[in-house]
Amino acid sequence: SLGFDLNRIFNDLPVVALILTLTEAGALLIEALARSNDQQLAGAIIFLLTASIVLVNFVTDILLALMDPRVRQGLIG
């Protein structure tokens, strides 16, 4: 696994912002936390966003291993 580093976290922030904007999950999350104090809904939204980021990172790591022979041979990372 390539793992996380600071650079990768900052590269993933626009993706998270896009997900929050397109699905309106951000507004729903703020609504759940600020106005209605619905902690279960907020936890579910955060879990789904986290799971989607982990899944995308896993898929990209697998694709990188399939495409780059240096990664397959263990020369990188």
C-alpha positions as CSV (number, residue, x, y, z in Angstrom):
1,S,0.0,0.0,0.0
2,L,1.2,3.4,-0.8
3,G,-0.2,4.8,2.4
4,F,-1.2,8.4,3.2
5,D,1.1,11.4,3.3
6,L,0.4,15.0,3.8
7,N,0.5,15.7,0.1
8,R,-2.1,13.1,-0.7
9,I,-4.5,14.4,2.0
10,F,-4.4,17.8,0.5
11,N,-5.0,16.3,-3.0
12,D,-8.1,14.5,-1.7
13,L,-9.6,17.6,-0.2
14,P,-11.1,18.9,-3.6
15,V,-12.6,15.4,-4.1
16,V,-14.3,15.6,-0.7
17,A,-15.5,19.1,-1.4
18,L,-16.9,17.9,-4.8
19,I,-18.7,15.0,-3.1
20,L,-20.2,17.3,-0.5
21,T,-21.3,19.9,-3.0
22,L,-22.8,17.5,-5.6
23,T,-24.8,15.4,-3.3
24,E,-25.7,18.1,-0.8
25,A,-24.3,15.9,1.9
26,G,-22.5,18.9,3.3
27,A,-25.7,20.8,3.9
28,L,-27.4,17.8,5.3
29,L,-24.4,17.2,7.6
30,I,-24.5,20.8,8.9
31,E,-28.2,20.6,9.3
32,A,-27.9,17.3,11.3
33,L,-25.2,18.8,13.6
34,A,-26.2,22.4,14.0
35,R,-29.9,22.6,13.9
36,S,-31.5,19.2,14.7
37,N,-28.6,17.7,16.7
38,D,-29.1,14.4,14.8
39,Q,-25.8,12.6,15.7
40,Q,-26.8,9.4,14.1
41,L,-27.4,11.0,10.7
42,A,-24.1,13.0,11.0
43,G,-22.2,9.8,11.9
44,A,-23.8,7.9,8.9
45,I,-22.8,10.7,6.5
46,I,-19.2,10.9,7.9
47,F,-19.0,7.1,7.7
48,L,-20.2,7.0,4.1
49,L,-17.8,9.7,3.0
50,T,-14.9,8.0,4.8
51,A,-15.8,4.7,3.3
52,S,-16.0,6.1,-0.2
53,I,-12.5,7.8,0.2
54,V,-11.0,4.6,1.5
55,L,-12.6,2.6,-1.4
56,V,-11.3,5.0,-4.0
57,N,-7.8,4.9,-2.5
58,F,-7.9,1.1,-2.5
59,V,-9.0,0.9,-6.1
60,T,-6.4,3.4,-7.2
61,D,-3.7,1.5,-5.3
62,I,-4.8,-1.7,-7.1
63,L,-4.8,0.0,-10.5
64,L,-1.4,1.5,-9.8
65,A,0.0,-1.9,-8.9
66,L,-1.5,-3.4,-12.1
67,M,-0.1,-0.6,-14.4
68,D,3.3,0.1,-12.9
69,P,5.8,-2.8,-12.9
70,R,8.0,-1.1,-10.3
71,V,5.1,-1.2,-7.8
72,R,4.4,-4.9,-8.6
73,Q,8.1,-5.8,-8.0
74,G,8.2,-3.8,-4.7
75,L,10.7,-1.3,-5.9
76,I,8.6,1.7,-4.8
77,G,7.2,2.1,-1.3
